[in-house]
């Protein structure tokens, strides 16, 4: 079993390169076209190359997590790590240890990553069955999976950082999969740049911890935490928090995630449920003793989580794009997890990360089935779909129930533990009183808003009158054909299977429910859902978001954070860039061009003496003699 972490990482990594190099082999072009080699044969080979290794990695992850995972969820830790060291890289100072391991935390996260990645790979077979770039798409998903597993199973901080950065590259490639659309390319670039901004701080945080501990091995760093000064821990964790905010889309580096919806819907499910955004929460849990020793960092994390969870929930309530509703929902739910970590409960945060991974992957894949059927992301063009998509309706209902935290769905149990942790922090935890009060108050308000936006999306998608879309007039002799079927089986099977953990995963942590906190959570969620239902019932054709009143437009624009960033950072940087380009063109290149023109002008003068005109030569000699004679007369 010590080699299992390496195999789990290596299988999707090898699949990525095999998918890129072998899926289009042999390279046979159709006789009727000179275009690129495409077709169902290449896509089918790419699908097998992607799905089989991911399934094998999922089996290995399940084997590693069978006992440690349940032990972590039940609060019994730490368990013995399974893994080995494969060598050491000398750096002249602190060596880098090539260590891979699976302890209780990483084992259970490995299951989440591999199972969601497997569901996305299978789902994508039907979703992108005719996409000419499907082979590269599936290969990048495999590389994405391998990179996240490297983050999860790494036993050294710099080895972890390698997987951390590869994920950033994969997100750029997959969000911009349909790069022909300029908006998609811009979304990919935005995600890459914003997360890179946070990664600068993250890398320096790793350096501070490694220098203080004398080692980058995670076990050694955690063992040295009690000996580190408070200043060192605060500096290190604050820097790490920048990377966490970037990867997990937390305030103030959250703006890339809603725009990342430009990529294919299965990629949204992968990013939101199991890879990028999960990595930041995982890092805080992995290095939790260091964060516990830095109380000011926990206060900062609590404030950012409070602002993020409520602000993103309000933004979700006003969106018309179904995928953007789920995107802002992810920011809000991740802020719940960050709030649980700030309140001192890493087990509650990871428990919600697991349940959220299940029901958010389910919601995104269901949204993909709806979009695949309707041909639009906008809820104004949906409605009445429960009759046409009965399977998708039932499964997405389970997902929305888990998101709202309604029993017996999994989100009810994990959200109850988070609220309980925040309640304990309010009554005497490690947070300051103001931070704890802000965190708990925003968490309770977010429960109600979550119930509201989940109900709104559910009603507008599946209930009410079906939106009739005018079809173009067919050619004579043909009839309109409307597809009212469910999505293909390759899309439905992952959806149905994900419904099981979305509904039952909450039982994995045991029935540890605080009745008082649970009752408050359910009442608030039902209150939010009831208000939205009342507004919808009064006018089913109108958007229930009108209940926001004058706040609707600011919420729809996500409180203009993007506009503020554009005014404060983007436009000044672009102006500076244009100034630099102008300076380079006028001053630097101008000097080079000017020296060239001067040299050419001087050479033109010198050329006059070499033009072969004898009369000019004689005239020059005579002029020289005349000058010599005049000089002699004057100066003698």
N, C-alpha and C positions, 0 to 999 in steps of 0.2 A: 504493500500500500504506500510505501514511502515515495514511489515513483508516480503515483496517481496524479498529484498536482501538475507535474511536468507533462504527463500525457494529456491531461485535460486542456492545458494551454497549447500544446503542440498540435493536436488534432485539427482544430479550426485554423491554426496558423498555416499548416501544410495545405489544408483545403483551400485557403485563400490563394496561394500561389498556383496550386493545381487548377483552380477555377480560371485564373487569368491566363495560364499557359496552355492548358489542355482542352478546355471546353470547346474551342473552335477547331480542334484538330480532327481529321485532316482538313486542310484549307482548300476546299473545293468551291469554286465560284459557279453559280448558275450560268449556263451558256447564254441566257437572254439578258444578262445585266453585267455591268462592270462595277457595280457598287460593292460595299463591304459585305463580308460573309456573314449572313444572318440566317435565322430559320429556327424551326422547332427542334431540330436535332441538336444544335449548339445549346439551346436553352434547356433541353432535357438533360444533356450531359452535365451542364452547370448545376442544375437542380440536385442531381444525385451526388455530385461532388460536394455540394454545400450541406445537404441534409444529413447524409450518413455520418460524416465525422462529428457534426454537432450533436447528433443523437448519441454517439458513443461517448462524447465528452459529458453529456447529461447523465449517462449511466454512471460514469466515474464520479461525478459530483454527488450524485445521490448516495453512492457507496460511502464516500468520505463523510457525508453529513448525517448518516442514519442516526447515530447516537449523539454526537456533539451538537448538532443543530437543535434537537429537541431540548438538550440540556441547557443551551444558551437561552432559548425562549422561556424556559422555566426558571431562569435566574441562577442556575448552578454553573459556575465558571471559576477559574479558567480550567479548561481541560488540556490534556497533553497534545502538543502539535505533532502532526504527521508530515514528514517531508525530509529533505536533505539539502546539503550544501554542495554545489557542483563546481566550486572553484572560487578563487579570490582574484580580483583585479587590483594590482598595486597602483596607487595614485601619487606616491611620494609622501603622503601624509596619512589620511584615513583611508584604509582599503575599502573596496566595494565587494561585499559578499554576495555571490550568486546563489542565494538561498530561496527555495520555494517551500512553503509549508501550508498545511491546512489545520487550523485550530477550530474551536467551536464557532467563532464569528465568521471566519472566511469560508468554512465548510457550508454554512447555511446560505451565505450570499452566493456561493458558487452554484448552488441549485437554482436560485432565482435567475441568475444570468443565463445558464445553459437552457433551462426550460423555456424561458421567454424567447431566447434566440432561436430555439428549435421551432417554436410556434410561429415566429415571424418568417423563418425560412420556408416553412411549409405553406403558410398563407400567401407569401409572395409568388409562389409558383402559379397560383391562379390570378393574383392581382396584376402581375406583370408578365402574363404568359406570352404576349406578343411584343414585348419591349425588345428592340434590337440590342440594347445594352444590358439586358438581364444578366449575362455571365459576369460582367465586371461588378454589377450591383450585388449579386450574391457573394462574390469573392470579397468585396469590401465589408459585407455583413460578417463573414467569417473572420476577417482580420479584426473587426470591431469587437467581436466576441472574445477572440484570443487576447486582445489588449486589456479588456475589462477583467478577464480571468487572471491576467498577470498582475493587475492591481490588487485583486482579491487574495491571491495566493503568495504574493511577494513577501519575503522575510527580510528584505533590505529596502530602505527608503528610496535609494537611487534606482534600484531595480523597479520598484513601484512607479517611480517617476517616468520610466521608459514607457510603460503601459499607459500611464496618464496622458502622455503627449501623443502617442499613437492614436488614442481615442479622439483627440482633437483633430488629427488629420482625417480620420475616417468620418467624423461628423461633417467636416467640410465637403468631402467627396460625395457623401450620401445625401446631404441636404441639397446640394447642387446637382443632383442626378439629372434633372431636366434643365441643364444649364442653358439651353437655347432661349428660355425665358429669362430676361434680364433680372426680373424680380427674384427668381430662384438663385441666381448667381450672387446677387447682393445679399440675400439672406444667408447663404453659405459663408460669404466673406465676413459678414457681421458676426456670425457665431464663432468663426475662427479667431477674429481679432479680439472680441470681448473676452473669450475664455483665455486667450494668450495673455491678456492684460492681468488677469488674476493669477496665471501660472508663474509670472515673474515673482510675485510675492511668495507663492507656494514653494518655489525652488529655494529662495533665500531662507524660508522657514525651515526647510530640510537641512540647509547648511548650518543654521544656528543650533538645531537639536543635535546634529551629528558632531559638531565641534564641541558642544558642551558634554556630550556623552563619550566622546572619543571613538565612536562607532556609528555606522549607519544601520546596523542590524536593529530591527524593530524591538526585539527582545532586550537587547542591551540598552537601547534608548529608554524603554519603559522602566528597566531596572535602575537606571541612573536618575530618573525623574525626582525622587525624594532628595537627592543631593544637589539638584539645580536650584539656583536662586529664583526668587519670584520674578525679578526683572527679566531673566533669561527666558523663563517660561512664558511670560506675557508677550515678549518680543516675538518668540518663535510661533506661538499660537495665533497671534494677530496676523502674522505673515501667512501662516497656513490658512487662516480664515479667508484671505483674499482669493486663494485658489479654490477653496470650498464654495465661496459665493459665485465664482465664475462657472465652475462645473455644475453645481446644483442649482444654478439660476436663482440665487438669492439676492435680495436688495443689497447693494445698488447695481449688481452686475446681472440682472435678471432679464434685461431687454432682448437678448438674443433668442430666448426660447419661443415666444409667440411667433416670431418671424420664421423660425425653423420649420413651421408647418408647411413651408413651400415644398419640402421634400415629399416623397411618396409616403402614404399613410402608414405602411408597415414600419418605416424608419422612425416615424414619430412614436409608434408603440415601443420600439426598441430603446430609443433615447430616453423616453419618459418613464419607462418601467424598470429597466434592468442595467443600463450602461451609464452614460454620461452623468445624468442627474443623481443616480444612486451613488456614484463614486465619492462625491463630496461628503454626504452623510456617513458613508462607510469610513472615510478617513478620520472624521472626528471620533467615531466609535472606536476605531482601531487605536488611536492615540488618546483615548479618553482620560487616562490618568494625568497626562500632561495638561489637558484642558481643565481638569478639576483643580490642578495646582495654580491655575491662572484665573482667579475669580473675576478680574476686570474683563477678560475675554468672554467669559460666560455672560456677563451683563450686556456686553455689546451684542453677542449672539442672540440673547433674549429680545433685545430691542429690535434688531433686524428681523427676527422671526415674527414678532408681533406685527410690525408694519407690513411684512410680506404676506402673511396669511390673510389678513383682512383686506388689504389693498387688492391683492390678486383675486380674491373671491368676489369683491365688488366689480372688478373688471370683467370677470367671467359672466356675471349676471347681465351685462349689457352687450355682449358680443352676439353677432348674428352668424358668424362663421362657426360651425359646430366644432371644428378642430381647434380653433382658437379658444373656445370655451374650455375644452379639455386641457389646452396648454396652460391657461391661467389657473385652472384647477390644479395642475401639477405643481406650479409655483407655490400655491397656497398649501397643498398637502406636504410638500417638502419643508415649508416653513413650520408646519406642525411638528415634523420630526426634529428640526433644528431647535424648536422650542422645548421638546422633550429632553434633548441633550443638554440644553441650557439649564433645565430644571433638575438635572442630575440623574436621569434614567436612560442609559444607553440601550438597555434591553427593550424598553417600551418604544424607543425610536426605531430600532432595527425591526421590531415586530411590525410596526406600522409600515416600514419600508417594504417588508415582504408582502403584507396584505395589499398595500398600494400597488406594488408591482403586478400582482395578479389582477386586481380589478381595473387598473388603468390600462394594462395591455388589452384586457377584454374590451374596454370601452373604445379604445382606438381602433381595434380590429373591427368592432361592430360599426364604428363610424365609417371605416373604409368600405364595409359592405353597403352601408346606406349611400355613401357617395358614389360607389360603383353602380348602384341602381338608379340614383336620381341624376347623376352627372353634374352635381354641384355641391359645394361645401356649405352653402347658405341655407339656414333654416327657413327663410322666407319662401324657398322653393320646395320645402318638404311639407309633411302633414299627411295624416291618414295612412301611414305606412305599416301599421300593425297588421292589416289584412293582407298586404302584398308580401311582407317580410315577417312571417310569424316567428320563425326561429330567431332571427336577429332581434325582434321585439322582446322575446322572453329573456334572451341572454343579456341584452343591453339593460333591461329592467333590473336584473340582478346586479349588474355593474353600477348602475345609478344608486341602488339601495345601499351597496357597500360604500360608495363614495359619500353618501349622505350620513352614513353611520347608523343605519336602521337595522335592528336585529331581525333574523339571526345571521345576516351577512357578515363577512370577515371584518369589514371596516368598523363595525360596531365595537368589537372587542378590542382592537388595537387602538382606536381613538379613545376609548374609555380609559385605557392605561395611560395614554398621554395626558388626558385631562386630569387624571388622578395624580400624576407626577407634578403637574403644574400647580394643582391644589396644595400638595405637600410643600412645594417650593414657596408658596404664598404664606404658609403657616410656619415656616422656619427652615428654609433650605439654604443653599449657598448663594442665592441671588440677593441683591439689595431689595428692599421693600418696594421701591418704585418700579424697578424692572420686573419683579415678580407680579405685581399688581397689573402692570400694562400687559404682560404676557398672558395672564389668565383671563383678563377682561376681553382682550382681542380674540383669544381662543374661543370663548363662549359666543361672542358675536359672530365669529366665522362659522361656527356650527350652524347657526340659523341661516346665514347667507349661503352656505353650501347646500343646505336643504332647498333653498329657494332656486339657485341656478341649476341644480340637478333636476328639479321638478320642471322648471321652464324648458330645459333642453328636451326632456322626455316628452312633455306635452306637445311641443311645437314640432317634434320629429314624427311622432307616432299617432297623434290624435288630431281632431279637427278635420276640416275638409281637405281632401287631397288637392294639391296645387296642380292645375292643368297647364301643361307647357305646350304651346303651339308648335306643331311640327311642320317642316317645310312641305309644300305640295309635292306628292310623289309623281314620278313619271307616268305617262298614260299606260294603263294595263297593269299597274302594280298597286298594292294597297299599303296603308300604314301598318307597320309592325311594331308593337309596343312590348318590351320585355318586362313581364311582371313576375319573373321567377326569382327565387333566392339566388344568392351568390353560388359559384361552383363549390364542389365538395372540398377542394383544397383550401378554400377560405372558411367554410362552415365548420369543418372538423376542429381546427385550432380554437375557434370561437366557443364551440360546445365544450371542449375539454377545459378551457380556461374558466368556464363558468363554475366548475367544481371547486377549485381553490378560492375563487372570488366569493363563493358562498360558505365554504366550510373551513378555510384556512385559519379563521379566528379561533377555532377549537384547538389548534395545535399548541397554543400557549397555556392551555388549561382554562377552566371556567372561573378565572379570578376577576370577578366583576364587582365593583363597588356600586351598590344599588343606588345610593344617593347621586353620585356623579353620573352614572348611567342614565338615571331618570331625567336629570337636568339636560343631558345631551340629546336624548330622544325627544323630549318636549320641545327644545329649541329647534331641532331639525324639522319636526312636524309643524311647528309654528311658521317657519320660513316656507315650507312646502305649502301649507294651508293658505298663506297670504297670496302666493303666486297662483295657486289654483283658483282662488276667489277672483283675482283680476282676470285670469284666463277665461273663467266661466262666464263672466259678465260680457266678454266680447272675444270669442274664440279666434276671430280673424286678426285681432290686434296683438301686439307684442306685450306680454306681461311686464317687460322691463320698464314700462311707463310708470310703474310704482316708484321708481327712483326719482321721479320728478326732475328738478333742475340738475340733479347729480348724474343724470343719465349720460349726457355728452362727455363730461369729464371721466366717468367710469369707462365709457366706450373707448375713449382715447388713452386709457390706462393712466389717467391723471397727468398726461402730457410729459411724462418722464423722458420719452424719446425726443420730444421737441426741446426740452431743456438741455439734454445732452448734445443735441445738434447745435443749439445756440452757443453753449459753453465750450464744447470740445471739437465737434466735427467741423463746423464752419471755420473757426479759427485755425485749426490744423490744415484744412484744405487751402485757406488763404495763405498760410505760411508756406505750404507746399508750392502753391502757384508763384509766390515771391521767390522761393529758392530756384524754381525752374526758370523764372524770368531773369534772375541774377546770373544763373549759370549760362543762360543763352546770351544775355547782353554783355555781362562783364567778363566772365571766364572765356566763353567761346568768342566773344567780341574781341578780347585781347589776342586770342590765337588767330582769328581771322584778320585783325588789324596788322599783326606782325607779318602775316603772310602777304597782305597787300603792300606793306612797306618794303618787304624783301623783293616783291615783284617790281615795284616802282624803281628801287635802286638798281635792280638788275637791268631794267630798261635803260637807265642812264649809262650803265657800264657797257651795255650792248652797242651803244652808239659809237664807242671806240673800236668795235670789232665788226663793223658792218661791211668791210672790204672796199670802201670808197677812198681811192688814193688822194683825191683832192682834199678830203676831210683830214687825212693823215698829215699831208703837207701843211695844211692850214694850222693843224695842231702844233706841228714842229715849229712853224714860224711864230705862232703865238707864244710858245714856250721860250724861244730865243729872244723875242721881244721883251718878255717879262724879265728874263735874266739880264738883258742889256739895261733896261730901265732900273732894275734893282742895283746893278753895279754903279750906274751913274748917281743914283740917289744916295746910296750909302757909302760912297767913297769920297 
